[in-house]
Amino acid sequence: MASYVYYADLSANRKRNVLAKVGQLFDLLEPATRFAPRDLVAVKLHFGEAGNTASIRPQLVRQVVNKLNSLQTKPFLTDTNTLYVGSRTEAYTHLVTAYENGFTREVTGAPVIIADGLRGNNSAEVVFDGNHIQRAHLAADIYYADGLVVLTHFKGHELAGFGGALKNVGMGCASRAGKLEQHSNISPKVSKKKCIGCGDCTVWCRGGAIVLEGQGKNRKAQIHPERCVGCAECILACKQGAIAIQWNESIPVFMEKMVEYAAAVLQNKMQKALFLTFITDVSPLCDCYPFSDSPIVPNLGILASTDPVAIDAAAADLVNQAPGNPASKVLGRSIQGEDKFRQLFPEIDWQHQLAYAEDLGLGSTDYRLMELDAALAERSKEKNEEV
């Protein structure tokens, strides 16, 4: 049976703006059937790295918080600390970054709690019977929350092809140990023939795993695997294409671990979880970078579903069906065509994460996309028939 995915475009007028549409989309998911009064509800989102400007607007987040408050739940905004050394590597600077990006209680109506604690070690160990994961290390404050609302900024991603709800849950709800476990198969290598010793990669490597060794023409980058966290930022930093990983072996395993982590997060919350995805400012790279490149497509709208697989499949289809943004240039290429994620990252089969999630029973790639007004009309008709 196809899963429902509700869709709202970004058209607006005096009678109904985009803020109202977010509230209507959320209502279609019937949150009162998922959450009870006094439930502690984790609103999982990405606050954006300092300097990143593509994350979900805080005013839109407030509409979800308002709905949760109206149900007398206790919502809190949350994310987890990063593996790499940046503005969100520990809770203090993570909170400062969130506030500077507009995610304050005054704007959103909810407090911010960093779910894996001060240094990313506030973790709950969960037994999971996966092909790769037997014990998942999850952010404790998400694991112990009564409910979960996943707000996702849809964008490209250099390891998963795109970053959607599955990645937001699988990677984003893991503690530091969980993130490291998912990245553990990513091992970049330097081609000595291509490396010119410029040192750009050393600047991007926030874990300090890359050093320049040798003199003169023999000065080359060297990656020390014991320090590498597998974030893969060095691959994009190298303009010479001298850094690469074993894509065919590493990437499928990474995706499968990520999806298994998503399943571990949701195994005690599948009936207490809702998903909204914002297909706006669809940047080519994830929001962990301290910048946001030009979007690869125009702003398309907002999706809502109870199925994380269906909402990711629908978002990917909408992006691929949309015209490319002529102002977007990535690595010297204009992103056009049917499969924009393959054009961004030719080596990555982004559909693998969807297929694997479907195999695990997380949801279905078979979905029915229903426009907001049509869904509201159908819901109204159903209520009238009940009367």
C-alpha positions in Angstrom: 0.0 0.0 0.0 1.4 3.4 -1.0 2.3 5.8 1.8 0.8 9.3 1.8 3.2 12.2 1.3 1.5 15.6 1.5 3.0 18.5 -0.5 2.6 22.2 -0.2 4.2 24.6 -2.8 5.5 28.0 -1.7 2.8 30.1 -3.3 1.3 32.6 -0.8 -1.2 35.4 -0.5 -2.8 37.6 2.2 -5.2 34.9 3.2 -2.6 32.1 3.5 1.1 32.4 3.8 3.8 29.7 4.0 3.7 29.7 7.8 0.0 28.7 7.7 0.8 25.9 5.2 3.4 24.4 7.6 0.7 24.2 10.3 -1.8 22.7 7.9 0.7 20.1 6.7 1.4 19.2 10.3 -2.3 18.8 11.1 -2.7 16.4 8.2 -0.3 14.0 10.0 -2.8 13.9 13.0 -0.3 14.6 15.7 -2.9 14.2 18.4 -3.0 10.5 17.6 0.8 10.3 18.1 1.5 12.5 21.1 -0.1 12.8 24.5 -0.2 15.8 26.8 3.1 16.2 28.7 5.0 14.1 26.2 8.6 15.3 25.8 8.8 15.7 22.0 12.2 16.0 20.4 12.1 18.3 17.3 15.1 17.1 15.4 16.6 19.5 12.9 20.0 20.8 11.8 20.9 24.3 13.1 23.5 24.8 10.4 27.2 25.3 10.8 28.3 28.9 11.5 28.4 30.6 8.1 25.8 28.2 6.6 22.7 30.0 5.4 20.6 27.2 3.9 19.0 25.6 7.0 15.3 25.7 7.7 14.0 29.2 8.7 13.3 29.4 12.5 9.9 31.1 11.8 8.8 27.9 10.0 10.0 25.8 12.9 7.9 27.8 15.2 4.7 26.7 13.4 5.5 23.1 14.4 6.3 24.1 17.9 3.0 26.0 18.2 1.1 22.9 17.1 2.9 20.8 19.7 2.3 23.3 22.4 -1.4 23.3 21.5 -1.4 19.6 22.3 0.1 20.4 25.7 3.3 18.5 24.9 6.7 19.7 25.9 8.7 20.2 22.6 12.4 21.0 22.5 14.6 21.6 19.5 17.5 19.3 19.3 20.6 18.1 17.3 23.8 16.3 18.2 27.4 17.3 18.2 29.7 16.6 15.2 32.7 14.4 14.7 34.7 17.1 13.0 36.1 20.2 14.8 33.8 23.1 13.9 31.2 25.3 15.5 29.0 22.3 16.6 31.6 19.9 17.9 30.6 20.4 21.6 27.4 21.7 23.2 28.6 25.1 24.2 29.6 26.4 20.7 26.7 24.3 19.3 24.2 26.3 21.3 25.9 29.6 20.4 25.7 28.6 16.7 22.1 27.7 17.0 21.2 31.0 18.7 23.2 33.0 16.2 21.4 31.2 13.4 18.1 32.3 14.9 17.0 29.2 16.8 16.3 30.9 20.1 13.3 30.3 22.3 12.0 33.8 21.6 11.8 33.0 17.9 10.9 29.3 17.8 8.9 29.0 21.1 11.0 26.0 22.3 14.2 25.6 24.2 17.3 24.0 22.6 18.8 20.8 24.0 21.9 19.2 22.5 20.9 15.6 22.7 24.2 13.9 23.2 25.5 16.3 25.9 28.4 18.5 26.4 31.0 16.5 24.5 28.9 14.0 22.6 29.2 11.2 25.1 25.6 11.3 26.6 24.7 8.1 24.9 22.2 5.3 25.1 23.3 1.9 23.9 20.5 0.1 22.0 20.5 -3.5 20.9 19.8 -3.8 17.2 19.9 -6.9 15.0 21.4 -5.4 11.8 23.9 -6.7 9.2 26.4 -4.1 10.4 25.1 -2.8 13.7 24.5 -4.9 16.8 24.6 -2.1 19.4 23.7 1.4 18.3 25.0 4.4 20.2 22.2 6.9 20.2 21.9 10.4 21.6 20.4 9.8 25.0 18.0 12.8 25.1 16.5 11.7 21.8 16.3 8.0 22.8 14.5 8.9 26.1 12.2 11.5 24.5 8.5 10.4 24.3 8.1 11.5 20.7 10.1 12.7 17.6 9.3 15.3 15.0 11.9 15.2 12.2 12.4 18.5 10.3 14.7 18.0 7.4 16.4 20.5 5.0 16.8 18.5 1.8 20.1 18.9 0.0 22.9 17.1 -1.7 25.4 15.1 0.3 28.9 14.0 -0.6 28.6 10.5 0.9 24.9 9.7 0.7 24.0 11.5 -2.5 21.4 13.5 -0.8 20.7 14.3 2.8 17.1 13.6 3.7 15.0 12.3 6.6 16.9 9.0 6.8 20.2 10.7 7.2 18.7 13.3 9.6 17.6 10.4 11.9 20.4 7.9 11.3 23.4 10.1 11.5 21.8 13.1 13.3 20.4 11.1 16.2 23.6 9.2 16.9 26.1 10.1 19.6 29.7 10.7 18.8 30.5 7.0 19.1 27.6 6.2 16.8 28.7 8.7 14.2 32.2 7.2 14.3 30.9 3.7 13.8 29.0 4.8 10.7 32.0 6.5 9.2 34.5 3.8 10.2 34.6 2.3 6.7 35.4 5.6 5.0 39.2 5.7 4.4 40.5 8.3 2.0 43.7 7.8 0.2 46.1 10.3 -1.5 47.3 9.8 -5.0 51.0 10.8 -4.9 50.9 11.4 -8.6 48.1 13.9 -8.5 49.0 15.7 -5.2 50.8 19.0 -5.7 51.4 19.6 -2.0 49.3 22.8 -1.9 48.0 22.0 1.6 44.4 22.9 1.0 43.3 19.6 2.4 45.1 20.2 5.7 43.1 23.3 6.2 39.8 21.4 5.7 40.8 18.5 7.9 39.4 19.5 11.2 40.6 16.3 12.8 44.2 17.0 12.1 44.6 13.8 10.2 46.3 15.2 7.1 49.9 16.5 7.2 52.3 17.5 4.4 55.4 15.4 4.3 58.6 15.6 2.2 60.4 18.5 0.6 60.1 20.3 -2.7 58.4 18.3 -5.5 58.2 15.4 -3.1 56.1 17.4 -0.6 52.8 15.4 -0.5 49.8 15.1 1.7 49.7 12.1 4.0 46.5 10.9 5.8 47.0 9.3 9.2 44.1 6.8 9.5 44.2 6.7 13.3 43.2 10.4 13.4 40.7 10.3 10.5 37.0 10.4 11.4 35.8 9.6 7.9 34.0 12.9 7.3 35.3 13.0 3.7 35.5 16.8 3.5 39.1 16.5 2.2 37.8 14.8 -1.0 35.9 17.9 -2.0 38.7 20.3 -0.8 41.2 18.8 -3.2 41.0 20.7 -6.5 43.4 18.2 -8.1 41.2 15.2 -7.4 44.1 13.6 -5.6 42.0 12.3 -2.6 39.5 9.5 -3.1 38.0 6.5 -1.3 37.0 3.1 -2.5 33.5 4.2 -3.6 32.1 0.8 -4.6 33.0 -0.8 -1.3 32.8 2.0 1.2 29.7 4.0 0.2 27.1 1.2 0.2 28.3 0.1 3.6 28.2 3.6 4.9 24.6 4.0 3.7 23.6 0.7 5.2 25.0 1.6 8.6 23.3 5.0 8.4 19.9 3.4 7.6 20.4 0.8 10.4 21.0 3.6 12.8 17.8 5.3 11.6 16.0 2.0 12.3 17.5 1.8 15.7 16.3 5.3 16.6 12.8 4.6 15.3 12.4 1.1 16.7 10.8 2.5 19.9 9.3 5.6 18.2 7.8 4.6 14.8 4.3 5.2 16.1 5.5 8.4 17.8 7.4 10.0 14.9 6.4 12.5 12.2 8.4 13.9 9.3 8.5 17.3 7.5 11.0 17.9 4.7 11.8 21.4 3.4 12.9 21.4 -0.3 14.2 24.9 -0.1 17.7 26.2 -0.7 18.7 22.8 -2.0 22.4 23.2 -1.7 24.8 20.8 -3.3 26.5 19.9 -0.1 25.4 19.2 3.5 24.8 22.0 6.1 27.9 21.0 8.0 30.0 23.3 5.8 30.6 27.0 6.9 29.0 28.2 3.6 26.0 27.4 1.4 26.5 27.2 -2.4 23.9 28.2 -4.9 20.8 25.9 -4.8 20.7 23.3 -7.6 17.0 23.8 -8.2 14.4 26.5 -7.4 12.6 26.3 -4.1 10.0 23.6 -4.5 8.0 23.3 -1.3 7.4 21.3 1.8 6.5 17.7 2.4 4.9 15.9 5.3 4.5 12.2 6.0 4.6 9.5 8.6 6.9 7.4 6.4 10.6 8.5 6.3 11.4 6.4 3.2 8.4 7.7 1.2 9.2 11.3 2.1 12.8 10.9 1.0 11.8 9.2 -2.2 9.3 12.0 -3.0 11.8 14.7 -2.3 14.4 13.1 -4.5 11.9 12.7 -7.3 10.7 16.3 -7.1 14.3 17.6 -7.2 15.1 15.4 -10.2 12.0 16.4 -12.0 12.6 20.1 -11.4 14.6 22.4 -13.8 18.1 23.0 -12.7 19.1 26.3 -11.3 21.1 28.0 -14.1 22.9 30.1 -11.5 24.2 27.0 -9.8 27.7 26.0 -10.7 29.3 23.1 -8.9 32.9 22.2 -9.7 32.5 24.1 -12.9 29.4 22.2 -14.0 25.8 23.5 -14.3 23.5 21.0 -12.7 20.9 20.0 -15.2 19.2 16.8 -16.2 17.0 14.0 -14.7 19.4 12.7 -11.9 21.0 15.8 -10.3 22.5 13.9 -7.5 24.4 11.6 -9.9 25.6 14.7 -11.7 26.9 16.0 -8.4 28.4 12.7 -7.2 28.7 10.3 -10.1 30.1 7.5 -7.9 27.2 7.4 -5.5 24.1 5.4 -5.9 21.8 7.4 -3.7 18.9 5.0 -4.3 20.7 2.4 -2.3 19.8 4.1 1.0 16.1 4.0 0.0 16.1 0.4 -1.1 18.0 -0.7 2.0 15.6 1.2 4.3 12.6 -0.4 2.5 14.2 -3.9 3.0 14.5 -3.1 6.8 10.8 -2.2 6.9 11.3 1.5 7.7 8.8 2.5 5.0 8.0 2.3 1.3 9.3 3.9 -1.8 5.8 3.5 -3.2 4.1 6.7 -2.3 1.1 8.8 -3.2 1.9 12.5 -3.5 -1.1 14.6 -2.4 -1.2 18.4 -2.7 -2.2 20.3 0.4 -5.5 21.7 -0.8 -6.6 18.3 -2.2 -5.7 16.6 1.1 -7.6 19.2 3.1 -10.6 18.9 0.9 -10.5 15.1 1.3 -10.1 15.3 5.0 -13.0 17.7 5.3 -15.2 15.4 3.2 -14.3 12.4 5.5 -15.3 14.4 8.6 -18.6 15.4 7.0 -19.4 11.8 6.1 -18.7 10.8 9.7 -21.3 13.3 10.9 
